[in-house]
Amino acid sequence: MCSCTQVAITGRKQLNIVPDSVVNQMSFQNYQEFISRNKLSSNTAATQMVKKVGGRIQAAVEKYCRENNLSDRLQGYKWEFNLVEDPNVNAWAMPGGKVVVYTGLLDVAKNEDGLATVVGHEIAHVIARHGAEQMSQDLLLEFGGMALSEAMAQQPDKVKSIFLDSYKIGSQVGVMLPYSRTMELEADRMGLIFMAMAGYNPQEALNFWQRMSSGKQDSRLMELLSTHPADSRRIENIKTLMPEALSYYKK
């Protein structure tokens, strides 16, 4: 039942007992439920920006995986990028390529590069299987050695709740709700590489987080920033990652 996999780029070993096929199936189902309950933005220009940025990040991720023998991680993906009408500063990605951006995020993102910072980071969590890693830990705590199929049959609502919590779906806390510090650092690094490969300036990640820091008086950001690593620490870490990211960047 238990297995160890490796995180793309960093090589860190992780526990993962949830098959990609199962995670993708749950993702598609819960994504459709979310979309059916939430209003898509009627702002055509903003929606097209989200789809454009998402499409370029997608192409970069596919290229990176192809060049590093990781294409199996994208098996069964059905990419989709949507902008939903919601004032919360939020965005998230689900396995199988389902990505949602909230309209409230665009005020902070400001431009395509800022948006790419977020989309790259969120997709990085998925490619690194961070949600599956968190879900595996929670399933073992909740169900012990019970097979996943048995747990899904006996307590489907509990398994669904663990899935949604693991992928931070629909959270009202805000964009990039943190996983562990290790996972956040991995997603920062991978996200910078993905946005750079997509032709977006990774240095904009510094500007994005500085805008987040300066927006602390915005009520939408207060709770978000209280749950994240200190802005200064994250910014300093991103600075150390910048040379690597810039090596992938071509305007």
PLY file of the C-alpha trace (Angstrom):
ply
format ascii 1.0
element vertex 251
property float x
property float y
property float z
element edge 250
property int vertex1
property int vertex2
end_header
0.00 0.00 0.00
2.76 2.47 0.94
5.16 3.78 -1.64
7.79 6.43 -1.95
8.09 8.75 -4.90
10.36 11.69 -5.61
9.49 15.36 -5.98
10.29 16.74 -9.44
13.30 19.09 -9.51
14.26 18.74 -5.82
14.41 14.94 -5.68
13.00 14.83 -2.13
11.45 11.48 -1.27
7.78 11.58 -0.31
5.09 9.19 0.90
2.33 8.68 -1.65
-0.29 5.92 -1.39
-2.82 7.60 -3.69
-2.62 6.58 -7.38
-2.64 9.46 -9.86
-5.62 7.92 -11.65
-7.69 7.98 -8.46
-6.64 11.53 -7.59
-7.45 12.75 -11.11
-10.88 11.13 -11.03
-11.69 12.76 -7.70
-10.31 16.04 -9.00
-12.50 16.12 -12.09
-15.62 15.32 -10.07
-15.01 17.94 -7.39
-13.90 20.52 -9.94
-17.18 20.17 -11.84
-19.09 20.51 -8.57
-17.19 23.71 -7.79
-17.74 25.20 -11.25
-21.45 24.40 -11.11
-21.78 26.28 -7.80
-19.70 29.34 -8.70
-20.16 32.09 -11.27
-17.58 32.39 -14.02
-16.36 35.92 -14.63
-18.14 37.86 -17.38
-15.04 40.01 -17.90
-13.87 38.71 -21.28
-10.46 40.42 -21.22
-9.62 39.19 -17.72
-10.81 35.67 -18.54
-8.69 35.59 -21.68
-5.66 36.75 -19.69
-6.12 33.87 -17.25
-6.45 31.39 -20.10
-3.44 32.85 -21.92
-1.18 32.77 -18.87
-2.45 29.32 -17.94
-1.85 27.99 -21.44
1.73 29.25 -21.49
2.46 27.76 -18.06
0.89 24.49 -19.24
3.18 24.39 -22.28
6.20 25.07 -20.05
5.25 22.31 -17.61
4.73 19.85 -20.45
8.10 20.79 -21.95
9.88 20.46 -18.60
8.30 17.07 -17.94
9.10 15.87 -21.45
12.75 16.87 -21.14
13.12 15.29 -17.68
11.30 11.98 -18.24
8.36 13.07 -16.09
5.60 13.02 -18.70
3.91 10.14 -16.87
2.91 12.69 -14.22
0.71 14.39 -16.80
-1.04 11.25 -17.97
-4.80 11.76 -18.06
-4.54 15.55 -17.70
-7.37 17.64 -19.13
-6.11 21.18 -18.65
-8.62 23.92 -17.96
-8.20 27.48 -16.68
-11.15 29.46 -15.35
-11.71 32.83 -13.70
-14.52 32.86 -11.13
-16.33 35.89 -9.77
-15.14 36.11 -6.17
-13.52 39.01 -4.27
-11.20 36.73 -2.28
-7.50 36.88 -3.14
-7.28 33.24 -4.14
-6.28 30.68 -6.74
-5.72 26.94 -6.73
-4.82 24.03 -8.98
-6.13 20.48 -8.87
-4.64 17.26 -10.24
-5.45 16.68 -13.88
-4.80 20.30 -14.83
-7.84 22.07 -13.38
-6.89 25.62 -12.36
-9.14 28.32 -10.89
-8.30 31.98 -10.33
-10.56 34.30 -8.31
-11.22 37.80 -9.61
-9.99 39.25 -6.30
-6.49 38.03 -7.09
-6.15 40.14 -10.23
-5.95 43.39 -8.25
-2.82 42.09 -6.54
-1.34 40.25 -9.53
-1.53 43.50 -11.58
-0.17 41.96 -14.80
0.49 38.70 -16.65
3.84 38.17 -14.93
2.24 38.59 -11.51
-0.51 36.15 -12.43
2.08 33.71 -13.78
3.78 33.83 -10.37
0.64 32.45 -8.76
-0.41 30.02 -11.48
3.12 28.60 -11.71
3.28 28.15 -7.95
-0.10 26.45 -7.71
0.61 24.09 -10.61
3.99 23.32 -9.04
2.21 21.99 -5.95
0.30 19.58 -8.20
3.30 18.46 -10.26
5.21 17.87 -7.02
2.26 15.78 -5.78
2.11 17.79 -2.57
-1.64 17.31 -2.25
-1.30 13.55 -2.71
1.47 13.52 -0.11
-0.70 15.40 2.38
-3.71 13.25 1.52
-1.64 10.07 2.04
-0.59 11.21 5.51
-4.17 12.12 6.46
-5.60 8.85 5.09
-3.11 6.82 7.13
-3.99 8.78 10.25
-7.73 8.38 9.66
-7.95 4.85 8.26
-4.68 3.16 9.20
-3.85 0.33 6.80
-7.28 0.21 5.21
-7.13 0.13 1.41
-8.13 3.38 -0.26
-10.86 1.67 -2.27
-12.34 0.26 0.94
-12.18 3.65 2.65
-13.90 5.29 -0.33
-16.65 2.65 -0.23
-17.22 2.84 3.52
-16.74 6.56 4.19
-16.88 8.43 0.87
-17.71 11.77 2.49
-14.70 11.55 4.80
-12.38 10.68 1.92
-13.80 13.57 -0.10
-13.23 15.94 2.83
-9.62 14.79 3.13
-9.15 15.32 -0.61
-10.55 18.86 -0.52
-8.47 19.75 2.53
-5.33 18.32 0.94
-5.73 20.45 -2.18
-7.07 23.52 -0.35
-10.07 23.59 -2.70
-12.52 26.40 -2.08
-10.59 27.71 0.90
-11.51 31.26 1.82
-8.13 31.91 3.43
-6.55 33.01 0.18
-4.09 32.32 -2.55
-1.28 29.87 -1.91
-2.62 28.56 1.39
0.56 27.02 2.74
1.41 23.37 2.83
4.45 22.57 4.95
7.40 24.95 4.77
9.32 22.34 2.77
6.51 22.03 0.24
6.16 25.80 -0.05
9.86 26.18 -0.79
9.64 23.45 -3.42
6.63 25.09 -5.05
8.36 28.48 -5.04
11.39 27.00 -6.80
9.42 24.97 -9.34
6.94 27.78 -9.96
9.73 30.22 -10.77
11.20 27.77 -13.28
7.82 27.12 -14.90
6.97 30.83 -15.27
10.46 31.55 -16.64
10.15 28.76 -19.20
6.77 30.23 -20.18
8.47 33.53 -21.01
7.40 35.42 -17.88
9.96 37.35 -15.87
10.57 35.43 -12.61
11.75 38.66 -10.98
8.09 39.70 -10.96
7.61 37.16 -8.17
9.52 39.55 -5.92
7.24 42.43 -6.92
4.17 40.27 -6.38
5.15 39.34 -2.82
6.11 42.92 -2.07
2.64 44.00 -3.19
1.15 41.32 -0.97
3.19 42.63 1.95
2.21 46.24 1.32
-1.46 45.20 1.15
-1.63 44.06 4.75
-4.25 46.67 5.55
-6.51 45.15 2.90
-9.00 43.03 4.87
-8.90 40.40 2.12
-5.19 39.85 2.82
-5.06 40.02 6.61
-5.91 36.38 7.27
-3.90 35.19 4.28
-0.70 36.86 5.37
-1.07 35.66 8.94
-0.88 32.03 7.75
2.08 32.39 5.41
5.81 32.38 5.95
7.04 35.86 6.83
7.03 37.97 3.69
10.65 38.95 4.22
11.71 35.32 4.54
9.89 34.28 1.40
11.23 37.23 -0.59
14.79 36.50 0.55
14.39 32.84 -0.40
13.06 33.77 -3.84
16.10 36.01 -4.31
18.37 33.01 -3.72
16.38 31.01 -6.29
16.46 33.77 -8.90
19.74 32.87 -10.68
18.45 29.38 -11.40
15.07 30.69 -12.57
16.66 33.34 -14.78
18.71 30.64 -16.51
15.40 29.33 -17.90
14.09 32.77 -18.86
13.98 33.91 -22.47
11.93 36.98 -23.31
0 1
1 2
2 3
3 4
4 5
5 6
6 7
7 8
8 9
9 10
10 11
11 12
12 13
13 14
14 15
15 16
16 17
17 18
18 19
19 20
20 21
21 22
22 23
23 24
24 25
25 26
26 27
27 28
28 29
29 30
30 31
31 32
32 33
33 34
34 35
35 36
36 37
37 38
38 39
39 40
40 41
41 42
42 43
43 44
44 45
45 46
46 47
47 48
48 49
49 50
50 51
51 52
52 53
53 54
54 55
55 56
56 57
57 58
58 59
59 60
60 61
61 62
62 63
63 64
64 65
65 66
66 67
67 68
68 69
69 70
70 71
71 72
72 73
73 74
74 75
75 76
76 77
77 78
78 79
79 80
80 81
81 82
82 83
83 84
84 85
85 86
86 87
87 88
88 89
89 90
90 91
91 92
92 93
93 94
94 95
95 96
96 97
97 98
98 99
99 100
100 101
101 102
102 103
103 104
104 105
105 106
106 107
107 108
108 109
109 110
110 111
111 112
112 113
113 114
114 115
115 116
116 117
117 118
118 119
119 120
120 121
121 122
122 123
123 124
124 125
125 126
126 127
127 128
128 129
129 130
130 131
131 132
132 133
133 134
134 135
135 136
136 137
137 138
138 139
139 140
140 141
141 142
142 143
143 144
144 145
145 146
146 147
147 148
148 149
149 150
150 151
151 152
152 153
153 154
154 155
155 156
156 157
157 158
158 159
159 160
160 161
161 162
162 163
163 164
164 165
165 166
166 167
167 168
168 169
169 170
170 171
171 172
172 173
173 174
174 175
175 176
176 177
177 178
178 179
179 180
180 181
181 182
182 183
183 184
184 185
185 186
186 187
187 188
188 189
189 190
190 191
191 192
192 193
193 194
194 195
195 196
196 197
197 198
198 199
199 200
200 201
201 202
202 203
203 204
204 205
205 206
206 207
207 208
208 209
209 210
210 211
211 212
212 213
213 214
214 215
215 216
216 217
217 218
218 219
219 220
220 221
221 222
222 223
223 224
224 225
225 226
226 227
227 228
228 229
229 230
230 231
231 232
232 233
233 234
234 235
235 236
236 237
237 238
238 239
239 240
240 241
241 242
242 243
243 244
244 245
245 246
246 247
247 248
248 249
249 250
